[in-house]
Amino acid sequence: MNMKFYNSLAVFIWVYRLNSFSRAAQKLNISQASVSIHLKNIEHYFGKVLFIREGHKISPTEEAVYLSSILADSVDNLEYIVENFSKYTDCIEGRISVGCIVGIPRFWIIPRISSCPEKGIRILNQIYITEQEIIRDVLDGKIDFGIVSSQNNHKNITCIKFFEDKLALMGATRWAGYIDKTDINTAYKSLKSLTWLSYNKELLFTKEYIKSVFQGKSDFIDPYFVLSDLRGLSFAAIAGYGVCVLPKKLFSYSIHKKLLHIIYSSDIEPPFNTYLIYKTTKLNKRMKFFKDAILTDINFFETPYWVNLYGAFPNDWHES
C-alpha cells in the first residue's frame, strides 16, 4: 500500500465518521476538493460507490460500511489510522492551531513565525484562560500546539522548554510603601493591605509567587480587577489601579522606562518557564516546520518586529 493510497483511506474514514465532506476537510486541514479527489481514488480502486449525495447530505453505501469494518476491527484501530493521516502526509501547506494565554503571541509567537506564511502555513491562535484547557485540547486533537507554564509528563505529550523568565511583584511606586519590609513575615502580612490585580480568578502567577517567596498561601486575595491580558494587566498596574505579579523579563523595558516598578525585592525570584507541548503521535512535516521556527533562539527585544513598533533600545538597557 503506497502512501497516497494510505492518505486516501484516512480521508475516507473521516468522511465516514463525520458523514460530511466539509467537516472532514476542516478536520484534516485540506480543501473539500481534495477530499473529493481522495474518495474518487478509493472508489476507482475498489470499483464501488462509497457515498450517495442527497442534497447537502451524504449517505454511506453498504460498500462503505463494509470497507470501514475491514479497515478497523475496533475503535482503537480506527483512531490509529485517523491519527496517523497527518503524520504521513508530505504537504507542508495548511493550518496550524496554537493554544495559549492572552499576551503570549505578542511576545513569543509573532516574532518567530515570519517564515511560516512563505510556506503557505496559516496560523490560528486560540486564546485560553486556564492551562488545563490547553492540555486537554492538545490531547483531544483540537489544537496542534500549546504553550503552558508547567512541564507536562503525560505519556502522549512531548514537552519542550520554550522560554525562561522570573516572576516579580509589580505596580506603581506608591504601593511599595504599603509593604512592611522589616522581615519576611511582616512583609507577607502586609500583602493583605494591597489592592490586587490578577490575570484570572485562579491567580495565575500570583499564587506561585507568594508560595515561593513567602512560603504562604494566597487565599486572602480577592482581586480588584481580573483581566486575562498580560499587556492590559501591565497597563492597569502602570495606571496605579493595584499590584500584580508578572513575568519580569517580558516587562523589563517598561521597568527600565520607570513605567512599572518592582515593589518588593527578594533573594528568591520564582522561575516562570514556558513549554511548547504537542501530541507526540501527531507531529507531521507542517508541524515540524512550525516547531523549528518557534523554537529559534532570538532576542525578542532586538527583532525588527519590536524595533519597528517601539524603536531601538538605549545603550544602557538590558532585558535581564
PyMOL commands that set and color helices and strands:
alter all, ss='L'
color gray80, all
select helices_A, chain A and resi 3-18+21-28+32-46+62-71+75-83+85-88+104-112+115-118+131-139+173-178+184-193+206-214+230-238+252-256+280-282+285-294+300-302+304-310
alter helices_A, ss='H'
color red, helices_A
select strands_A, chain A and resi 51-54+57-60+94-100+121-127+145-148+157-171+197-198+225-226+244-247+261-262+271-279
alter strands_A, ss='S'
color yellow, strands_A
deselect
rebuild
show_as cartoon
